[in-house]
Amino acid sequence: MSAAAFPPAGQDPASDELAVEPGGLLDVLGVAAVVLDETGRIVLWSPQAEAIFGYPAAEALGRPAARLLVEESNREQVMTLFARVMSGGGPWAGVFPVRHKDGRTIPVEFRNTRLQDDQGRLYALGLATDGATVRRVEQDLALSSRLVAHSPIGLAVLDLDLRFVLVNPALERIDGRAAGSHLGRTFRQAVASPDADALESALRHVLETGVPVLSWSVRGPVRSGAREQVWSMSLYRLETTGQRVVGVAASVMDITDQHHAGLAAARARRRLAVIADASERVGTTLDLDLTAHELADLVVPEFADIAAVDVLEDILTGPHPGGTRASGPAVFRALAVKAAYPTPAQEAADPVGEPARYAAERLVTQCARTGRPVLVEHVTDSDLSRIARAGSAAELLREAGVHSYLAVPLRARGVVLGVLDLKRARNSLPFDKDDVLLAGELAARAAVAIDNARWYRHQSQAALVLQRHLLPHGPARLNGLDVAYRYQPASAAVEVGGDWFDAIPLPDGRTALVVGDVMGSGINAAATMGQVRTAARTLSGLGLSPAAILTQLDRTIADLSEMATCVYVVYDPRRGSCRIANAGHPPPVHVPSGRAPVLLELSTGAPLGVGGVPFETEEIPFAAGDELVLYTDGLVETRDQDIDVRLAALTDLLGQSSLPLEETCDLLLGTLRGPDDHDDVALLIARAKPRSGTADGREGEAP
């Protein structure tokens, strides 16, 4: 039902005639009508008179009103007032004590005036109501009037057409418009609120349904140069005591201060949450690129729409950057770029991993050179040319709607490593000083993690170079054996370890095959591996048994206060056998020619460096075409699978393969290794060559 469906007061909705409807003020007051003739006798008596005085019409009509209703002590005064009214002295009004039928005296409010009929006869009309009721109504009206006039809450009444009919001073102050600018107008016409349409819909809904709207936050009028106003509004339908709808009342409170204080508190809580998240989400690994991506993921979309983590190129070239120059251009390498949604601003960003040169006047360069934040709250076209590296990139930023920019330095241990570059486009709020503080805190925390990752990358690269240098650089010429080998570092560069392998030709035509793993990682493990490998090569030339060699290596490693696992094999082509000793290492796999692979069940022994544990030499046949697979634990050990399952997978692959040795190495590494494995691998596969007779009757190596 629309507002137009409610008829004005007193009009019959079914016709143009006026209708008598209960619920008006007269009904509240219970006004009685009594008519006296010239002698003071009662000639007319309304039902309301019976309600007030207690006498039915039959007992009142024809009787002198003074004797019926007035105490004898007051009759003379009443007769004097009656005579004055009847003589044309004017109406009389006041409160007079009247005797009720039950004997009690009640104060009654009277309005008396003279009437004259067409015959010239005079009558006195008395309109009366209970005095207590009048006092109560007067008090209610006075209270209502005072509340409306002096309430700090804005109050308004709108009629059935939703036009203002009452506005109190508080609403004038809140709205900034005088009452005259409201009266007779609709809400949309009178109040320039962005939510005016929604407010009028709500007013209409309240008018139609009677369901109030309580504490609804709406935006107030937009004023130039002022912060956004926010009101708390409540709407109620107004009805008479007879349930007749007469309009809608609105109460308005200005909650602008509370609203903005709440927003500020919410922003503060979000900032604290972002800082707390930074401690958990940034620097979870010592991978430089991953750390940069973690920082970008942290700030987008909570803090910025577009973020880039740019590191100065010279800090990536060595562990000791030369410091930050005070001026001049700068070369950055973007480690991470993140956008909250697809946007041309992504195309404007530098490609990840590629160096980009920025002139000295560019804002990102100024941030890096000065080590201070650069804030552009409201970006202009001229600012875009100083933010972007080139004109085409500036045009893309303009197309993306970038309107606010912030760059903060990534500083750790007194050195500026790069810049955290932040932009807002869809987020309508510009960056402010609080944002500078938050971004600076995040950048400081992230910079330490980035610097740690950078240092670890350099250390890992040094360890990897050392590791590769200490391992064999090419296949040795071996008697009766074909050999293939691989060394594969861990996926995370920081995990370079002490895995090694070796194939050592011995003076008597035999060959020593060694695979080992120094416990630990990094450059120290690589250096220890070099010492152990050198010791193993030296001991191999002494003609000792595999167990004796492991015993000597055990003492050597114990002196270094290190530990390692190792499997040592001596292949004798004349005997067609391999003698093997194991020091806590994963078991080799023997692949007899034409038969299924077998995990060798050797005496495992203790790792080298434990000391005082004997080692055993065991011998297996090793005929032409047989293969022996030696490997470190990084090939078969994972965090999510049982070792037996992995060893079974290894033997299954070897049983299915009839590939050349080099391809077999690639197959094993490609199948058993994952992109996130955190251990390095040394792998060595040896195959016995077929032998043929020689001129002196002895067997010789096949060509």
BELGI-V792454 format. One record per pair of residues at least 4 apart in sequence whose C-alpha atoms are under 6 Angstrom apart, sorted by sequence separation. I is the first residue (numbers start at 1). J is the second residue. If there is no record, write none. Layout:
((I,J) (I,J))
This chain:
((23,27) (26,30) (36,40) (37,41) (49,53) (50,54) (57,61) (65,69) (66,70) (83,87) (85,89) (100,104) (116,120) (117,121) (139,143) (140,144) (141,145) (143,147) (146,150) (147,151) (158,162) (159,163) (171,175) (172,176) (185,189) (187,191) (205,209) (206,210) (239,243) (240,244) (255,259) (257,261) (258,262) (262,266) (273,277) (277,281) (278,282) (299,303) (300,304) (301,305) (365,369) (366,370) (367,371) (379,383) (411,415) (431,435) (435,439) (436,440) (439,443) (443,447) (447,451) (456,460) (463,467) (506,510) (521,525) (544,548) (550,554) (572,576) (622,626) (633,637) (666,670) (667,671) (668,672) (669,673) (694,698) (26,31) (36,41) (50,55) (84,89) (85,90) (99,104) (100,105) (116,121) (158,163) (172,177) (185,190) (206,211) (239,244) (300,305) (360,365) (367,372) (388,393) (397,402) (411,416) (490,495) (506,511) (520,525) (557,562) (572,577) (659,664) (693,698) (694,699) (7,13) (12,18) (36,42) (50,56) (85,91) (99,105) (116,122) (158,164) (172,178) (206,212) (239,245) (315,321) (367,373) (388,394) (410,416) (411,417) (505,511) (591,597) (637,643) (693,699) (694,700) (11,18) (12,19) (35,42) (36,43) (98,105) (115,122) (157,164) (158,165) (238,245) (239,246) (410,417) (489,496) (504,511) (571,578) (590,597) (692,699) (693,700) (10,18) (11,19) (35,43) (98,106) (115,123) (157,165) (182,190) (188,196) (238,246) (283,291) (410,418) (504,512) (570,578) (590,598) (692,700) (10,19) (35,44) (97,106) (114,123) (115,124) (157,166) (220,229) (238,247) (282,291) (385,394) (409,418) (410,419) (503,512) (570,579) (589,598) (691,700) (34,44) (97,107) (114,124) (156,166) (219,229) (220,230) (238,248) (384,394) (409,419) (503,513) (569,579) (589,599) (605,615) (636,646) (691,701) (692,702) (34,45) (96,107) (113,124) (156,167) (219,230) (237,248) (296,307) (408,419) (502,513) (569,580) (589,600) (691,702) (45,57) (96,108) (113,125) (167,179) (218,230) (236,248) (282,294) (408,420) (502,514) (568,580) (588,600) (33,46) (95,108) (112,125) (155,168) (218,231) (236,249) (282,295) (407,420) (501,514) (568,581) (587,600) (95,109) (112,126) (217,231) (235,249) (407,421) (501,515) (567,581) (94,109) (111,126) (217,232) (235,250) (500,515) (567,582) (32,48) (94,110) (111,127) (154,170) (216,232) (234,250) (406,422) (500,516) (32,49) (93,110) (110,127) (153,170) (154,171) (215,232) (216,233) (234,251) (335,352) (405,422) (499,516) (566,583) (43,61) (93,111) (110,128) (152,170) (164,182) (165,183) (215,233) (233,251) (313,331) (334,352) (335,353) (405,423) (499,517) (565,583) (42,61) (43,62) (109,128) (149,168) (164,183) (215,234) (233,252) (312,331) (313,332) (334,353) (404,423) (498,517) (565,584) (566,585) (42,62) (92,112) (109,129) (148,168) (164,184) (214,234) (232,252) (312,332) (313,333) (333,353) (404,424) (498,518) (565,585) (584,604) (41,62) (42,63) (91,112) (108,129) (163,184) (164,185) (213,234) (232,253) (311,332) (333,354) (584,605) (41,63) (91,113) (108,130) (109,131) (163,185) (213,235) (231,253) (310,332) (311,333) (333,355) (402,424) (403,425) (546,568) (582,604) (583,605) (584,606) (41,64) (42,65) (108,131) (163,186) (212,235) (231,254) (310,333) (332,355) (363,386) (402,425) (582,605) (583,606) (584,607) (40,64) (41,65) (107,131) (162,186) (212,236) (231,255) (310,334) (332,356) (362,386) (363,387) (379,403) (401,425) (497,521) (583,607) (230,255) (309,334) (310,335) (331,356) (362,387) (378,403) (379,404) (496,521) (497,522) (230,256) (309,335) (331,357) (378,404) (404,430) (495,521) (496,522) (193,220) (210,237) (229,256) (309,336) (330,357) (377,404) (478,505) (498,525) (70,98) (86,114) (193,221) (308,336) (330,358) (376,404) (497,525) (498,526) (69,98) (70,99) (192,221) (308,337) (329,358) (376,405) (69,99) (207,237) (307,337) (329,359) (479,509) (307,338) (329,360) (375,406) (498,529) (306,338) (328,360) (374,406) (408,440) (593,625) (306,339) (374,407) (410,443) (460,493) (593,626) (305,339) (373,407) (460,494) (547,581) (592,626) (305,340) (373,408) (412,447) (546,581) (581,616) (591,626) (411,447) (412,448) (581,617) (591,627) (410,447) (580,617) (590,627) (371,409) (580,618) (590,628) (301,340) (579,618) (589,628) (300,340) (579,619) (589,629) (368,409) (578,619) (588,629) (296,338) (565,607) (578,620) (588,630) (292,335) (293,336) (326,369) (564,607) (565,608) (577,620) (292,336) (325,369) (519,563) (564,608) (577,621) (348,393) (519,564) (563,608) (577,622) (634,679) (289,335) (518,564) (563,609) (576,622) (634,680) (635,681) (53,100) (54,101) (517,564) (576,623) (634,681) (348,396) (517,565) (516,565) (632,681) (516,566) (632,682) (345,396) (515,566) (558,609) (631,682) (344,396) (345,397) (515,567) (557,609) (631,683) (377,430) (514,567) (630,683) (377,431) (514,568) (554,608) (597,651) (630,684) (345,400) (554,609) (344,400) (513,569) (629,685) (343,400) (512,569) (628,685) (512,570) (597,655) (628,686) (463,522) (467,526) (511,570) (596,655) (627,686) (463,523) (470,530) (511,571) (627,687) (510,571) (626,687) (510,572) (625,687) (626,688) (625,688) (624,688) (624,689) (624,690) (547,615) (547,616) (547,617) (38,123) (37,123) (36,123) (160,247) (36,124) (159,247) (35,124) (158,247) (35,125) (158,248) (34,125) (157,248) (34,126) (157,249) (33,126) (156,249) (33,127) (156,250) (32,127) (155,250) (32,128) (155,251) (31,128) (154,251) (31,129) (154,252) (153,252) (153,253) (312,417) (311,417) (312,418) (311,418) (310,418) (310,419) (309,420) (308,421) (307,421) (307,422) (306,422) (306,423) (304,422) (305,423) (304,423) (305,424) (304,424) (319,455) (3,160) (288,450) (288,453) (283,449) (287,453) (288,454) (286,453) (484,661) (484,662) (500,682) (499,682) (491,676) (491,677) (490,678) (490,679) (490,680) (489,680) (488,680) (488,681) (487,681) (487,682) (486,682) (486,683) (485,683) (485,684) (484,684) (484,685) (483,685) (483,686) (482,686) (482,687) (481,687) (1,208) (481,688) (480,688) (481,689) (480,689) (23,240) (23,241) (23,242) (22,242) (480,701))
